[in-house]
């Protein structure tokens, strides 16, 4: 039996936020057929570097509300 997109979407909404994020990533990956291994490795390296900077305290996050305020004040 083929399920409609709407029915699948409603079912997915019952997943946890983490599960929905993981599913979203998998769906996006399924669309990208032209993955360059060097680019992928570079992104992994960059993400690991940023995580290490956050964990060590050398970098700080900025709350989305602060960023949003700055963006809309410029417009």
C-alpha positions in Angstrom: 0.0 0.0 0.0 1.3 3.4 -1.0 1.1 6.1 1.8 0.5 9.7 0.9 3.1 12.3 1.7 0.7 13.9 4.1 0.2 10.7 6.0 3.9 10.1 6.2 4.5 13.7 7.3 1.9 13.3 10.1 3.6 10.1 11.2 7.0 11.7 11.2 5.7 14.5 13.5 5.4 11.9 16.2 9.1 11.2 16.2 11.4 13.0 18.7 13.1 16.2 17.5 16.4 14.3 17.4 14.9 11.6 15.2 13.3 14.2 12.9 16.7 15.9 12.5 18.4 12.6 11.7 15.7 11.8 9.2 16.0 15.2 7.6 19.7 14.7 7.2 19.2 11.3 5.6 16.6 12.8 3.2 19.0 15.6 2.2 21.8 13.2 1.7 19.6 11.1 -0.6 19.1 14.1 -2.9 22.8 14.9 -3.2 24.2 12.6 -5.8 27.3 14.6 -6.6 29.2 14.3 -3.3 32.9 15.2 -3.5 34.9 13.1 -1.0 37.4 15.9 -0.5 34.7 18.5 0.2 33.0 16.0 2.6 36.3 15.4 4.5 36.9 19.2 4.6 33.5 19.8 6.2 34.0 17.0 8.7 37.4 18.6 9.7 35.8 22.0 10.0 32.9 20.8 12.1 35.3 18.9 14.4 37.5 22.0 14.7 34.4 24.2 15.6 33.2 21.6 18.2 36.6 21.5 19.8 36.6 25.3 20.0 33.2 25.4 21.6 34.1 22.6 24.0 37.4 24.3 25.0 35.7 27.6 25.5 37.8 29.5 23.0 34.7 30.2 21.0 31.2 31.1 22.2 27.8 30.8 20.6 25.5 33.7 19.9 21.8 33.3 20.7 19.6 33.2 17.6 17.5 36.1 19.0 20.6 38.4 19.1 21.5 37.5 15.5 18.0 37.9 14.3 17.8 41.4 16.0 21.0 42.4 14.2 19.8 41.2 10.8 16.4 42.9 11.0 17.9 46.2 12.4 20.1 46.4 9.2 17.1 45.9 6.9 
